[in-house]
Amino acid sequence: MNSLIFILLKRIRLPIILLVLSYAIVILGFVLIPGQDDQGNVWHMSFFHAFYFVSFMASTIGFGEIPYEFTNAQRMWTIFSIYATVTIWLYSIGAILSTLQNPAFKRILKENDFRKKVALIRDPFYLICGYGDTGKLLAHELSANNILSVVLDIDPERIDNLQIDEPDIDIPALAANAAFPEVLETAGLTHNLCQGVIALTNKDEVNLKIAITARLLNKERMLQDHLMVVCRAESVEVEANMASFGTSHIINPFDIYARRLALSVRSPSAYLIYEWLTNPYHKVRKEPIKPPKGTWVICGYGRFGKAISRHLNYVGIKTVIIEAEPDATRSPEGTIIGRGTEAVTLREAKITEAVAIVAGTDNDANNLSIVLSAQDEIKHYYRGKKRDREYYDKYYLKNTDYQGDIKHNIISEQTEGKLFSIARQNFSRNKKVFEKAELDFIMQPASIVAGEILSIIKTPLLSTFLSLARRQKDEWANVLISRISSFIDNTATTWMVEISEKQTPAVMYFLKKDKISVREITSHPRNRDRSLNCVVLLVHRKKNKESLRRYEMSDMRKASKYNNVLLPKNDFEIQEGDQLLICGDKESMHLMCWTVSNINVYNYIHSGYELAGSHIGLWFDKMKKKYNRETIE
């Protein structure tokens, strides 16, 4: 506030001085110049009358000569005063408007407004540093889930776009460098309600500095797990550096996608489950995509290309690398020099013998060009093979190359002219173009990072579930897919329920008296014989072997080892402190939240008997039970 007043006074200091001097001189002139009253006597204007006259004269309102008509001397002074004061007023107004448009003044004004908004926050919030594609997607997803966030970005244009986007919740935002500790403090880093700091800038060095600042300024809260620090890291070195001082979550979009791709090759069904649960939009695809096994061509050996190559090699996929600068990227031996946008480079990589191509450069136009060029090469190759085949068949000629192609199944009715294609989409603004390219997979770093962070915030158990799910067989994944797809058509969502007095008071009320099973938690509140459209994916429990004694031995061993039970059966008994990870539609989520918090509703599910909601109804039920007991006795 002091800076705002200082800049304002500095910019309009001269106009104020000129206005004061002009008013003082003009008023003094009207007081000293003699006038004449209605009786013809000499009359001198008082300071009050002079100030009153100058006030409406200088503002060009003009009420007339008061209190008597002016003499010629007074009128001459009035003419001079009008030109002097009006000119100075115009100059002063221009100076004020110029000050209001001054970038420094506007910045300070926005900073003060931002400080007030942050100071008035009364709900838990997350501090997002970076409003690029990832930050934008995450902020809007948090807003859609009624989770407040505060945004910092160094680019003022992005902050302006945030105001234009109009998210569901008003998001305080400031254009400032998040690498500066004072900026982070202003944005609420040390605020008691700050639940986490999310560093999503496009520079690993800035994200690293944000993580260090958060650790040093909130050491006690981080040690007590009251503050979560999530950072985006695109290099292995920075990732290791962040992990060394206890960063809560480090997200490398390239490594995450490479692991997912390898999972899709090894277990397509498990990958489909992964995609359902981590996609920010939770779009449901009915059938899994099965990437082919064979030789894959990777164009670009940067951070993304290295991760893809490493994970594909781990699952037994052979890769051929195309890189424009092999020395700078430390490409392996056998790397083909080029960008992959040229047909010559693709032919050198033997694209016609490959089953898939990965366009992984940091240029969206090049990535699309690589895929289109590769697809054209495949089409031309198979057209030529088809012509050769027709020619040799027509004239009953033998060709060893043709026979060899048939022997190795290169020419087949199912795969002829098709190439499994993956492209990296660096910017969300190119979404429509990539969708028209008919790609099998689109690697979107923003969507991957936002999905991971959203799952960490909303459903911390999801990462545990996915880790356990990756170890299961494809048959297990197929069963889960069939269960989820049976009641979800378009979108799925995940949520957590903790069995506690705070979150599930109705369940706790009956749990103290009786046993509660998964079936009751998932029953429909309006028809207890029906189940909600949801599946309990995981039950997380503290180690207690006695509590699992009645459960199957195989499941007990898993629970005792991991503190978790995957896909518990309907008769699985729930205990206090259990955390349930559930997947279903949004309607089922709202109905379940209503059920576990309303004793009357849950009583119907537990006993089949509906409690009265009013005091009179409760009194009537009590008297009815008393009468029944007396009758029985």
Secondary structure, DSSP 8 states (H G I E B T S, - for coil): -HHHHHHHHHHSHHHHHHHHHHHHHHHHHHHHS-EE-TTS-EE---HHHHHHHHHHHHTT----S-SS---HHHHHHHHHHHHHHHHHHHHHHHHHHHHHT-HHHHHHHHHHHHHHHHHT--S-EEEEE--SHHHHHHHHHHHHTT-EEEEEES-HHHHHHHHHH--SS---EEES-TTSHHHHHHTTTT-TTEEEEEE--S-HHHHHHHHHHHHHHTHHHHHTT-SEEEEE--SHHHHHHHHHTT-SEEE-HHHHHHHHHHHHHH-HHHHHHHHHHH-TT-B--SS------SEEEEE--SHHHHHHHHHHHHTT-EEEEEES-HHHHT--TT-EES-S-SHHHHHHTTGGG-SEEEE--S-HHHHHHHHHHHHHHHHHHHHHHHHHHHHHHHTT---HHHHHHHHTT-S-TTTTT--EEEEE---GGGHHHHHHTT-SEEE-HHHHHHHHHHHHHH-THHHHHHHHHTTS-HHHHHHHHHHHHTT-SSB-EEEEEE-STTT-HHHHHHHTTS-EEHHHHTEETTEEEEE-SEEEEEEE--S-GGGGTTS-HHHHHHHHHHSEEES--TT-EE-TT-EEEEEE-HHHHHHHHHHHH-HHHHHHHHHS----SSHHHHHHHHHHHHHHHHHH-
